[in-house]
Amino acid sequence: MLRRSARALLPPGVHAADRVADLPREEWDALTGPGDIFLTCRWLEVVESTAGVPMAYLWTERAGRPVAALATALATTSVPWALGRPDVVLPKSAEEELPRAAELLAGLGGDPSERLMPSLVTGGRHVGGTRLLHAPEATPEDLAALVQAAEVLGKEAGARSVCFLYLDEQDTALGQVLGARGYRTCVTGWFSALEVPDGGFPAYLAALPSRKRRVSVAAERRRIAESGVSVGLEELDSADFPRFAELESQLLAKYAIDITPQQLLPLLHQTRECFGGDALAAVARAEGEVVGFATVLRHRDHWTARQTGYDYAYQRRTGLPLYFELLYYVLVEEAAATGISTVNYGLGSTATKRSRGCTATEQRCHLLTL
């Protein structure tokens, strides 16, 4: 992706690489916060090996150390990760009547795929919290230089757009830089996270927003306990990845995302290889067979929920609330004892996540057509 002609056009002081192996790894990771697991080098390695598209990494330095950094991926209409593509995300946001999405879509003046794709997806190829990493001493000029460099790479690669698909509303510094460069914006969702109380599950239950919700959550836990289903948090060393992939594929199909178990397996294996003991799975088993799972990845004192899936035939027969047990109740029980302060849940089902104690921040697409 990083042809010599593109490197020559980069703004002064911008460094570039097209492999994680060529990054100043320790210094890059030092720019990440606890919620930035998908911008750490070990996750970028996972993406690089499974995304099937060219990647490029940009950074600026001061006194020989990176002060700002940006990850990019060249998305095409053939990639299976639909929620990382602006031609899919914008129509979906407009259909959901998210603020300014319909206006941005109409302003394209044509078919989104023809107008936007290929697209240089910047700020990381993940759903929620796509951003430009920067240290406190980074200046607006550092941020602008990296955005300009991404636009250069996009043009040289034949991209028709550059976008940050999910910039958090709290990232005002980058938002101002993008606005000054002519990026158009709309809302693409809300990112949910749960602050874990020190008292574990009893404190979590007491803090839920209503007495009715507290009663229903306690009832859900009793149903799980009485069902004979075993539930626990496990390391991935002996995980049944083929079964995980099968169940996740079923879940994705519910949202019209066509990814086969065979396509999901490499990501599971790469995650285990790159994260080791920082990758865990909450697993539910009935009569020895996995009927639900949810993986979580640790970065500093945050857990981030990553992949999940369920046996829907089993769910229909039993009606057990496995989703809430695996993704909320078990994690809350284990988090306080493990030194985890926050569990990040990402986009979608915002009302449901709020009902289980999460708070949410607005995510915004910033888009420039080339």
C-alpha positions as CSV (number, residue, x, y, z in Angstrom):
1,M,0.0,0.0,0.0
2,L,2.8,2.4,0.9
3,R,4.3,3.0,-2.5
4,R,7.3,5.3,-2.8
5,S,5.2,7.9,-4.5
6,A,2.8,8.0,-1.5
7,R,5.6,8.3,1.0
8,A,7.1,11.2,-0.9
9,L,3.8,13.1,-0.6
10,L,3.3,12.7,3.1
11,P,3.5,15.9,5.2
12,P,6.9,16.7,6.8
13,G,7.5,14.8,10.0
14,V,5.0,12.0,9.3
15,H,6.3,8.5,9.6
16,A,4.6,5.5,7.9
17,A,4.7,1.7,7.9
18,D,2.5,-1.0,6.4
19,R,3.3,-3.7,9.0
20,V,2.8,-3.8,12.8
21,A,6.3,-5.4,12.9
22,D,7.8,-2.1,11.7
23,L,6.1,0.1,14.3
24,P,7.8,1.5,17.5
25,R,5.7,-0.9,19.4
26,E,6.2,0.1,23.0
27,E,5.9,3.8,22.2
28,W,2.8,3.3,20.1
29,D,1.1,1.3,22.8
30,A,2.0,3.9,25.4
31,L,-0.4,6.3,23.5
32,T,-3.4,4.1,24.1
33,G,-5.8,4.4,27.0
34,P,-7.4,1.5,28.8
35,G,-10.4,1.6,26.4
36,D,-8.2,1.5,23.3
37,I,-7.5,-2.3,23.1
38,F,-8.4,-2.4,19.4
39,L,-5.6,0.2,18.7
40,T,-2.9,-1.7,20.5
41,C,-0.2,-3.4,18.5
42,R,-1.3,-6.9,19.5
43,W,-4.9,-6.3,18.2
44,L,-3.6,-4.6,15.1
45,E,-1.6,-7.8,14.4
46,V,-4.8,-9.8,14.6
47,V,-6.5,-7.4,12.2
48,E,-3.5,-7.4,9.9
49,S,-3.5,-11.2,9.6
50,T,-7.2,-11.6,9.1
51,A,-8.7,-8.5,7.5
52,G,-7.6,-9.4,3.9
53,V,-6.9,-5.7,3.0
54,P,-3.9,-3.4,3.0
55,M,-3.1,-1.7,6.3
56,A,-1.0,1.4,6.9
57,Y,0.1,3.1,10.1
58,L,1.1,6.7,10.5
59,W,2.7,8.7,13.4
60,T,4.5,11.9,14.3
61,E,7.3,12.2,16.8
62,R,8.8,14.7,19.2
63,A,12.2,14.2,20.6
64,G,12.4,10.9,18.9
65,R,9.2,9.5,20.5
66,P,5.7,9.2,18.9
67,V,3.2,11.8,20.1
68,A,0.3,10.9,17.7
69,A,-0.6,7.8,15.8
70,L,-3.2,6.6,13.3
71,A,-4.1,3.2,12.0
72,T,-5.8,2.8,8.6
73,A,-7.3,0.0,6.4
74,L,-8.4,0.1,2.8
75,A,-11.9,-1.3,2.8
76,T,-13.5,-2.6,-0.4
77,T,-17.0,-3.8,-1.2
78,S,-15.7,-7.4,-1.0
79,V,-14.7,-7.3,2.7
80,P,-17.1,-9.3,5.0
81,W,-16.9,-6.8,7.9
82,A,-19.9,-4.8,6.8
83,L,-20.0,-2.5,9.9
84,G,-16.5,-1.2,8.9
85,R,-17.7,0.0,5.5
86,P,-19.2,3.5,5.1
87,D,-21.4,2.4,2.2
88,V,-23.1,0.0,4.6
89,V,-23.0,2.1,7.8
90,L,-24.5,5.3,6.3
91,P,-27.6,3.7,4.8
92,K,-28.1,1.7,8.0
93,S,-27.8,4.9,10.1
94,A,-30.3,6.7,7.9
95,E,-32.7,3.8,8.1
96,E,-32.5,4.0,11.9
97,E,-33.1,7.8,11.6
98,L,-29.9,8.7,13.4
99,P,-29.2,12.4,13.4
100,R,-27.9,13.9,10.2
101,A,-27.4,10.5,8.5
102,A,-30.1,10.9,5.9
103,E,-28.7,14.3,4.9
104,L,-25.2,13.1,4.6
105,L,-26.4,10.1,2.5
106,A,-28.5,12.3,0.2
107,G,-25.5,14.7,-0.2
108,L,-23.5,11.9,-1.8
109,G,-25.4,12.4,-5.0
110,G,-25.4,8.7,-6.0
111,D,-25.1,5.1,-4.9
112,P,-23.0,4.9,-1.7
113,S,-20.9,2.1,-2.9
114,E,-20.0,3.9,-6.1
115,R,-19.4,7.2,-4.4
116,L,-17.5,5.9,-1.3
117,M,-15.7,2.7,-2.1
118,P,-13.0,1.8,-1.8
119,S,-12.7,3.8,1.4
120,L,-9.7,4.4,3.6
121,V,-11.1,3.5,7.0
122,T,-9.1,5.4,9.6
123,G,-8.8,5.3,13.4
124,G,-8.9,1.5,13.5
125,R,-11.0,-1.2,11.8
126,H,-13.4,-1.8,14.6
127,V,-16.9,-0.8,15.7
128,G,-16.9,2.1,18.2
129,G,-14.1,4.3,19.4
130,T,-12.2,4.8,16.1
131,R,-9.8,7.5,16.8
132,L,-6.4,9.0,16.4
133,L,-4.1,8.2,19.3
134,H,-2.2,11.1,20.8
135,A,-0.2,12.1,23.9
136,P,-1.1,15.2,26.0
137,E,1.8,17.1,24.4
138,A,0.4,16.5,20.8
139,T,-0.7,19.7,19.1
140,P,-3.6,20.3,16.7
141,E,-0.9,20.4,14.0
142,D,0.1,16.9,14.8
143,L,-3.4,15.6,14.4
144,A,-3.9,17.6,11.2
145,A,-0.7,16.2,9.7
146,L,-1.9,12.6,10.3
147,V,-5.3,13.3,8.8
148,Q,-3.7,14.9,5.8
149,A,-1.3,12.0,5.5
150,A,-4.3,9.6,5.5
151,E,-5.9,11.6,2.7
152,V,-2.7,11.3,0.7
153,L,-2.6,7.5,1.2
154,G,-6.3,7.2,0.2
155,K,-5.8,9.1,-3.0
156,E,-2.7,7.1,-3.9
157,A,-4.5,3.8,-3.2
158,G,-7.5,4.8,-5.4
159,A,-9.9,5.3,-2.5
160,R,-13.0,7.4,-3.1
161,S,-13.4,8.4,0.5
162,V,-11.6,8.7,3.9
163,C,-13.6,8.2,7.0
164,F,-13.6,7.8,10.8
165,L,-16.8,5.7,11.2
166,Y,-17.2,5.8,15.0
167,L,-15.5,8.8,16.5
168,D,-16.6,9.3,20.1
169,E,-18.4,12.6,20.9
170,Q,-15.9,13.3,23.7
171,D,-13.0,13.4,21.1
172,T,-13.5,17.0,20.4
173,A,-9.9,17.8,19.4
174,L,-9.9,15.5,16.4
175,G,-13.5,16.4,15.6
176,Q,-12.4,20.1,15.3
177,V,-9.5,19.1,13.0
178,L,-11.8,17.0,10.8
179,G,-14.4,19.8,10.6
180,A,-11.8,22.3,9.5
181,R,-10.7,19.9,6.7
182,G,-14.3,19.6,5.3
183,Y,-15.4,16.3,6.7
184,R,-19.1,15.8,6.9
185,T,-20.6,14.2,10.0
186,C,-23.5,12.2,11.2
187,V,-24.4,9.9,14.2
188,T,-23.7,6.2,13.7
189,G,-24.6,4.9,17.1
190,W,-23.9,4.9,20.8
191,F,-21.0,3.1,22.6
192,S,-22.0,1.5,25.9
193,A,-19.8,0.7,28.9
194,L,-20.4,-0.5,32.4
195,E,-18.5,0.9,35.4
196,V,-18.0,-2.1,37.7
197,P,-18.8,-1.5,41.4
198,D,-16.3,-2.7,44.0
199,G,-18.8,-4.9,45.7
200,G,-19.2,-7.3,42.8
201,F,-22.6,-8.6,41.7
202,P,-24.6,-7.7,44.9
203,A,-23.4,-4.0,44.5
204,Y,-24.2,-4.2,40.8
205,L,-27.7,-5.5,41.5
206,A,-28.4,-2.8,44.1
207,A,-27.3,-0.1,41.6
208,L,-29.6,-1.1,38.8
209,P,-31.9,1.7,37.7
210,S,-35.2,0.4,39.1
211,R,-36.6,-2.1,41.6
212,K,-38.5,-3.9,38.8
213,R,-35.2,-4.4,37.0
214,R,-33.4,-5.6,40.1
215,V,-36.2,-8.2,40.7
216,S,-36.1,-9.4,37.1
217,V,-32.3,-9.7,37.0
218,A,-32.4,-11.8,40.3
219,A,-35.0,-14.0,38.7
220,E,-32.9,-14.5,35.6
221,R,-30.0,-15.6,37.7
222,R,-32.2,-18.1,39.6
223,R,-33.5,-19.6,36.3
224,I,-29.9,-20.2,35.1
225,A,-28.9,-21.7,38.5
226,E,-31.9,-24.0,38.5
227,S,-31.5,-25.1,34.9
228,G,-28.4,-27.2,35.4
229,V,-26.4,-25.1,32.9
230,S,-22.8,-24.7,33.9
231,V,-21.4,-21.2,33.4
232,G,-17.9,-19.9,34.0
233,L,-15.0,-17.8,32.9
234,E,-12.3,-19.7,31.1
235,E,-9.0,-19.1,29.4
236,L,-8.9,-19.9,25.7
237,D,-6.2,-22.6,25.8
238,S,-8.7,-25.4,25.5
239,A,-11.6,-23.5,24.0
240,D,-13.9,-25.3,21.5
241,F,-13.2,-22.7,18.7
242,P,-15.2,-24.6,16.0
243,R,-18.3,-24.5,18.2
244,F,-17.7,-20.9,19.1
245,A,-17.4,-20.0,15.4
246,E,-20.6,-22.0,14.6
247,L,-22.5,-20.1,17.2
248,E,-21.2,-16.7,16.3
249,S,-22.1,-17.3,12.7
250,Q,-25.6,-18.0,13.7
251,L,-25.8,-14.7,15.7
252,L,-24.4,-12.7,12.8
253,A,-26.9,-14.2,10.4
254,K,-29.7,-12.7,12.5
255,Y,-28.3,-9.3,11.5
256,A,-27.9,-10.2,7.8
257,I,-24.1,-10.5,8.1
258,D,-23.0,-13.5,6.1
259,I,-19.7,-14.7,7.7
260,T,-19.1,-18.5,7.8
261,P,-17.6,-20.3,10.7
262,Q,-14.6,-21.0,8.6
263,Q,-14.1,-17.3,8.2
264,L,-14.4,-16.7,11.9
265,L,-11.9,-19.4,13.1
266,P,-8.7,-17.6,12.1
267,L,-9.7,-14.6,14.2
268,L,-10.3,-16.7,17.2
269,H,-6.9,-18.5,16.8
270,Q,-5.1,-15.2,16.3
271,T,-6.8,-13.6,19.3
272,R,-5.6,-16.5,21.5
273,E,-2.1,-16.3,20.1
274,C,-1.7,-12.5,20.5
275,F,-3.5,-12.0,23.8
276,G,-2.7,-15.2,25.8
277,G,-4.1,-14.9,29.3
278,D,-5.6,-11.5,28.6
279,A,-8.2,-13.2,26.4
280,L,-11.0,-15.1,28.3
281,A,-14.4,-16.6,27.5
282,A,-17.6,-16.8,29.5
283,V,-19.0,-20.2,28.5
284,A,-22.3,-21.8,29.1
285,R,-22.6,-25.6,28.7
286,A,-25.7,-27.9,28.8
287,E,-25.0,-31.6,29.1
288,G,-21.4,-30.9,28.1
289,E,-22.1,-29.0,24.9
290,V,-21.4,-25.3,24.5
291,V,-24.7,-23.4,24.1
292,G,-23.4,-19.9,24.5
293,F,-20.1,-18.0,24.8
294,A,-18.7,-14.5,25.0
295,T,-15.1,-13.5,24.7
296,V,-13.5,-10.6,26.6
297,L,-10.1,-9.0,26.1
298,R,-8.1,-7.2,28.8
299,H,-6.2,-4.0,28.3
300,R,-5.0,-2.4,31.6
301,D,-8.0,-2.3,33.9
302,H,-10.7,-2.6,31.2
303,W,-12.4,-5.6,29.7
304,T,-13.8,-5.3,26.2
305,A,-16.5,-7.8,25.1
306,R,-15.5,-9.0,21.7
307,Q,-17.3,-12.1,20.2
308,T,-20.4,-13.9,21.3
309,G,-22.8,-16.6,20.0
310,Y,-25.7,-18.8,21.1
311,D,-27.4,-22.1,20.2
312,Y,-30.7,-20.6,19.2
313,A,-32.5,-24.0,19.0
314,Y,-31.5,-24.5,22.6
315,Q,-32.6,-21.0,23.5
316,R,-36.1,-21.5,21.9
317,R,-36.6,-24.7,23.9
318,T,-35.5,-23.3,27.2
319,G,-35.9,-19.6,27.1
320,L,-32.9,-19.2,29.3
321,P,-31.3,-15.6,29.4
322,L,-27.8,-16.8,28.4
323,Y,-26.9,-13.5,26.8
324,F,-27.3,-11.5,30.0
325,E,-25.7,-14.2,32.1
326,L,-22.6,-14.5,30.0
327,L,-22.1,-10.8,29.0
328,Y,-23.2,-9.1,32.2
329,Y,-23.7,-11.1,35.4
330,V,-20.7,-13.5,35.2
331,L,-18.4,-10.7,34.1
332,V,-19.5,-8.4,36.9
333,E,-19.0,-11.2,39.4
334,E,-15.4,-11.8,38.2
335,A,-14.4,-8.2,37.4
336,A,-14.0,-6.7,40.8
337,A,-11.8,-9.7,42.0
338,T,-9.7,-9.4,38.9
339,G,-9.0,-5.6,39.2
340,I,-11.3,-4.7,36.3
341,S,-13.0,-1.2,36.6
342,T,-14.9,-1.1,33.3
343,V,-16.5,-3.5,30.8
344,N,-16.8,-2.1,27.3
345,Y,-19.8,-3.4,25.3
346,G,-19.7,-1.3,22.1
347,L,-22.5,-0.4,19.8
348,G,-26.1,-1.6,19.4
349,S,-29.0,-2.5,21.8
350,T,-28.4,0.7,23.7
351,A,-31.7,0.6,25.6
352,T,-31.0,-3.0,26.7
353,K,-27.5,-2.2,27.8
354,R,-28.7,0.8,29.8
355,S,-31.3,-1.4,31.5
356,R,-28.3,-3.5,32.7
357,G,-26.4,-0.5,34.1
358,C,-24.4,0.8,31.2
359,T,-23.9,4.4,30.1
360,A,-23.5,5.4,26.5
361,T,-21.6,8.0,24.4
362,E,-22.5,9.1,20.9
363,Q,-20.4,7.8,18.0
364,R,-20.1,9.9,14.9
365,C,-19.0,9.3,11.3
366,H,-16.6,11.9,9.8
367,L,-16.4,11.5,6.1
368,L,-14.5,13.1,3.3
369,T,-15.1,12.2,-0.4
370,L,-11.9,12.3,-2.5
